[in-house]
């Protein structure tokens, strides 16, 4: 006869197993109770997001607590997730558990993972396989819950359990791990996971390497699809190294930006003076690393701020902001603009427009494009007329002089002659940008991030400005060049407003 104590123990164990089948968080707690502790709330958050992704419940338009369990809410439902989380916080371990949990939910899942080399890809594959294959060391130990207790029907196929590629019983192919640049020929996935495609800061600083990763991701990895309507679930887990890394390119493209839900965590939150998880990565450890690590690399690893941000002249988070929703023109003194004409094939035409008040410059509109004169001329004319600009200065370089003449004389553009002034800059470009940087940071206001349309001219302009390096090494400087030109001529045109 079973005692009440034993019966209660059996019931508790059965409940734990049932919860693990239903919930990724409880699955992680069941198989690794010493790691997935209730006070490690960031792990619970990761599990919540991954399970919601799997169940089709991530809605970008609503907060997490409003994601319905069964009734999918109205709004943008994401089938793709980015995890930008500092090292040593259990993100890869949780992704391995998620892969095992997904196989338990559906034995027909096909998972393909990509990491920066074959060795790390094999590790991810082996950890997932070993999770499923784990056996109980003590047959009498029923306090310990292993994978087969939760999903007894999910088993590795005999003779098909290599490190890089294996299958489950009842499936031809289930899992494959591959390094960046590696081939995934003849295999398709319903769940695609990219885990740390950039090895280190050295690779992150190499534009050719970032381009190589991007080409592999877009041409090889994404081509291997085996899912309903060709829409696999996608997860990218990586440090935010650069604007040119995979995450940066996807988020800066208006065609791909809406598809992604981003879970971004910093190891330390300055506003609350708190660590993301003190028990896994304490403040003393963070400070010790900060003392010896190059600031840009530290910020990327532990604060998820790109390398460009740490070494840039204009720090994005320090830009002053304004909202068009609350914007009023009461007290405006002038509307002024500046145009930097594209000289070479890969240059950008850049024309910021600003409303100038006493002590404030609001950048209200921008043209930032690589289109030819037949496009930029009517765009410029329309902007000048739209904002009723008092003055627009245009650099009279190779293309500048004919541009000014056409803007003034062509009957289609209807721009009054006195509104457009051709100017010649003799000061070194980098010197001019540095000289005007203090004025820009002190007096210029930019649109709130939430009001900037991803991929728009304004978005590309701000990204280019905030990517300009202090040492002048940036290859693209059209945005900061035009902005510094505008700043300089504003001070000469209405100097009394900034005394």
TAURKA-V974973 format. One record per residue. N is the residue number from 1. RES is the residue in one letter. SS is DSSP state (~ for helix, > for strand, _ for the rest). OMEGA is omega in whole degrees, 0 to 359 (999 if undefined). Layout:
N;RES;SS;OMEGA
N;RES;SS;OMEGA
This chain:
1;X;_;182
2;X;_;179
3;X;_;179
4;X;~;180
5;X;~;179
6;X;~;180
7;X;~;179
8;X;~;179
9;X;~;179
10;X;~;180
11;X;~;180
12;X;~;180
13;X;~;179
14;X;~;179
15;X;~;179
16;X;~;181
17;X;~;180
18;X;~;177
19;X;~;180
20;X;~;177
21;X;~;185
22;X;~;190
23;X;_;177
24;X;~;180
25;X;~;180
26;X;~;173
27;X;~;179
28;X;~;179
29;X;~;183
30;X;~;185
31;X;~;179
32;X;_;186
33;X;_;181
34;X;_;181
35;X;_;183
36;X;_;182
37;X;_;183
38;X;_;182
39;X;_;174
40;X;_;189
41;X;~;180
42;X;~;177
43;X;~;178
44;X;~;178
45;X;~;179
46;X;~;180
47;X;~;180
48;X;~;181
49;X;~;181
50;X;~;179
51;X;~;178
52;X;~;175
53;X;~;183
54;X;~;183
55;X;_;176
56;X;_;185
57;X;_;181
58;X;_;179
59;X;>;183
60;X;_;185
61;X;_;184
62;X;_;178
63;X;_;185
64;X;~;184
65;X;~;177
66;X;~;175
67;X;_;182
68;X;_;178
69;X;_;181
70;X;_;182
71;X;_;181
72;X;_;182
73;X;_;177
74;X;_;181
75;X;_;182
76;X;_;178
77;X;>;184
78;X;_;173
79;X;_;182
80;X;>;183
81;X;>;170
82;X;>;175
83;X;>;178
84;X;>;191
85;X;_;183
86;X;_;180
87;X;_;176
88;X;_;179
89;X;_;171
90;X;_;184
91;X;~;179
92;X;~;177
93;X;~;180
94;X;~;176
95;X;~;176
96;X;~;178
97;X;~;178
98;X;~;179
99;X;~;178
100;X;~;179
101;X;~;179
102;X;~;176
103;X;~;177
104;X;~;179
105;X;~;183
106;X;_;183
107;X;_;182
108;X;_;178
109;X;_;175
110;X;_;185
111;X;>;174
112;X;>;179
113;X;>;177
114;X;>;177
115;X;>;190
116;X;_;172
117;X;_;184
118;X;~;182
119;X;~;180
120;X;~;176
121;X;~;179
122;X;~;178
123;X;~;180
124;X;~;180
125;X;~;182
126;X;~;180
127;X;~;180
128;X;~;179
129;X;~;181
130;X;~;176
131;X;~;182
132;X;~;185
133;X;~;187
134;X;_;180
135;X;_;179
136;X;_;181
137;X;_;180
138;X;_;183
139;X;_;181
140;X;_;181
141;X;_;181
142;X;_;175
143;X;_;179
144;X;_;178
145;X;_;177
146;X;_;186
147;X;~;184
148;X;~;174
149;X;~;185
150;X;~;181
151;X;_;185
152;X;_;183
153;X;_;181
154;X;_;183
155;X;_;178
156;X;>;179
157;X;>;179
158;X;>;180
159;X;>;181
160;X;>;186
161;X;>;177
162;X;_;182
163;X;_;189
164;X;_;187
165;X;>;179
166;X;>;182
167;X;>;174
168;X;>;175
169;X;_;181
170;X;_;180
171;X;_;178
172;X;_;180
173;X;_;181
174;X;_;188
175;X;>;174
176;X;>;175
177;X;>;184
178;X;>;176
179;X;>;177
180;X;_;183
181;X;_;180
182;X;_;183
183;X;_;173
184;X;_;183
185;X;_;175
186;X;_;178
187;X;_;177
188;X;_;184
189;X;>;172
190;X;_;178
191;X;>;183
192;X;>;182
193;X;>;172
194;X;>;183
195;X;>;179
196;X;_;179
197;X;_;179
198;X;_;187
199;X;_;186
200;X;_;183
201;X;~;180
202;X;~;178
203;X;~;180
204;X;~;180
205;X;_;182
206;X;_;183
207;X;~;179
208;X;~;179
209;X;~;178
210;X;~;178
211;X;~;178
212;X;~;179
213;X;~;181
214;X;~;179
215;X;~;177
216;X;~;181
217;X;~;185
218;X;~;186
219;X;~;184
220;X;~;188
221;X;~;184
222;X;_;180
223;X;_;184
224;X;_;185
225;X;>;174
226;X;_;185
227;X;_;179
228;X;~;179
229;X;~;179
230;X;~;181
231;X;_;178
232;X;_;168
233;X;>;181
234;X;>;177
235;X;>;172
236;X;>;180
237;X;>;184
238;X;_;169
239;X;_;177
240;X;_;184
241;X;_;193
242;X;_;173
243;X;_;182
244;X;_;175
245;X;_;185
246;X;~;180
247;X;~;181
248;X;~;181
249;X;~;180
250;X;~;182
251;X;~;179
252;X;_;180
253;X;_;182
254;X;~;180
255;X;~;183
256;X;~;184
257;X;~;184
258;X;_;185
259;X;_;192
260;X;>;169
261;X;>;185
262;X;>;172
263;X;>;185
264;X;>;181
265;X;_;175
266;X;_;179
267;X;_;182
268;X;>;178
269;X;>;186
270;X;_;184
271;X;_;180
272;X;_;183
273;X;_;184
274;X;>;177
275;X;>;177
276;X;_;176
277;X;_;184
278;X;_;184
279;X;_;178
280;X;_;184
281;X;_;187
282;X;_;184
283;X;~;178
284;X;~;178
285;X;~;179
286;X;~;182
287;X;~;177
288;X;~;179
289;X;~;183
290;X;~;181
291;X;~;186
292;X;~;184
293;X;_;176
294;X;_;187
295;X;~;182
296;X;~;180
297;X;~;177
298;X;~;182
299;X;~;179
300;X;~;184
301;X;~;192
302;X;~;179
303;X;~;181
304;X;_;174
305;X;_;187
306;X;_;180
307;X;~;180
308;X;~;182
309;X;~;183
310;X;~;183
311;X;_;185
312;X;>;178
313;X;_;180
314;X;_;184
315;X;_;188
316;X;~;184
317;X;~;181
318;X;~;176
319;X;_;175
320;X;>;188
321;X;>;172
322;X;>;181
323;X;_;177
324;X;_;180
325;X;_;183
326;X;_;187
327;X;_;177
328;X;_;184
329;X;_;178
330;X;_;179
331;X;_;180
332;X;_;180
333;X;_;183
334;X;>;168
335;X;>;188
336;X;>;180
337;X;>;180
338;X;>;181
339;X;>;173
340;X;>;185
341;X;_;178
342;X;_;180
343;X;_;186
344;X;_;187
345;X;_;183
346;X;_;177
347;X;_;176
348;X;_;167
349;X;>;183
350;X;>;181
351;X;>;175
352;X;>;178
353;X;>;186
354;X;>;168
355;X;>;185
356;X;>;176
357;X;>;174
358;X;_;177
359;X;_;180
360;X;>;178
361;X;>;182
362;X;>;178
363;X;>;189
364;X;>;186
365;X;>;181
366;X;>;164
367;X;>;180
368;X;>;190
369;X;>;175
370;X;_;179
371;X;_;181
372;X;_;182
373;X;~;181
374;X;~;176
375;X;~;185
376;X;~;178
377;X;~;178
378;X;~;177
379;X;~;180
380;X;~;179
381;X;~;181
382;X;~;181
383;X;~;180
384;X;~;180
385;X;~;180
386;X;~;184
387;X;~;182
388;X;_;185
389;X;_;177
390;X;_;181
391;X;>;174
392;X;>;178
393;X;>;182
394;X;>;181
395;X;>;183
396;X;_;177
397;X;_;185
398;X;_;181
399;X;_;187
400;X;~;183
401;X;~;178
402;X;~;178
403;X;~;179
404;X;~;181
405;X;~;181
406;X;~;180
407;X;~;181
408;X;~;193
409;X;~;185
410;X;_;185
411;X;_;182
412;X;_;187
413;X;_;171
414;X;_;178
415;X;_;178
416;X;_;185
417;X;~;186
418;X;~;182
419;X;~;185
420;X;>;183
421;X;>;176
422;X;>;181
423;X;>;178
424;X;_;178
425;X;_;179
426;X;_;180
427;X;_;176
428;X;_;186
429;X;~;181
430;X;~;179
431;X;~;180
432;X;~;181
433;X;~;180
434;X;~;182
435;X;~;183
436;X;~;184
437;X;~;180
438;X;~;178
439;X;~;180
440;X;~;183
441;X;~;183
442;X;~;191
443;X;~;185
444;X;>;179
445;X;>;182
446;X;>;180
447;X;>;173
448;X;_;180
449;X;~;184
450;X;~;182
451;X;~;178
452;X;_;180
453;X;_;180
454;X;_;179
455;X;_;180
456;X;_;177
457;X;~;181
458;X;~;180
459;X;~;180
460;X;~;179
461;X;~;181
462;X;~;178
463;X;~;179
464;X;~;178
465;X;~;184
466;X;~;175
467;X;_;182
468;X;_;185
469;X;>;181
470;X;_;183
471;X;_;178
472;X;_;185
473;X;_;183
474;X;_;180
475;X;_;180
476;X;_;183
477;X;_;184
478;X;~;179
479;X;~;180
480;X;~;178
481;X;~;179
482;X;~;180
483;X;~;179
484;X;~;176
485;X;~;178
486;X;~;181
487;X;~;181
488;X;~;183
489;X;~;173
490;X;~;181
491;X;~;179
492;X;~;184
493;X;~;180
494;X;_;185
495;X;~;183
496;X;~;182
497;X;~;185
498;X;~;178
499;X;_;999
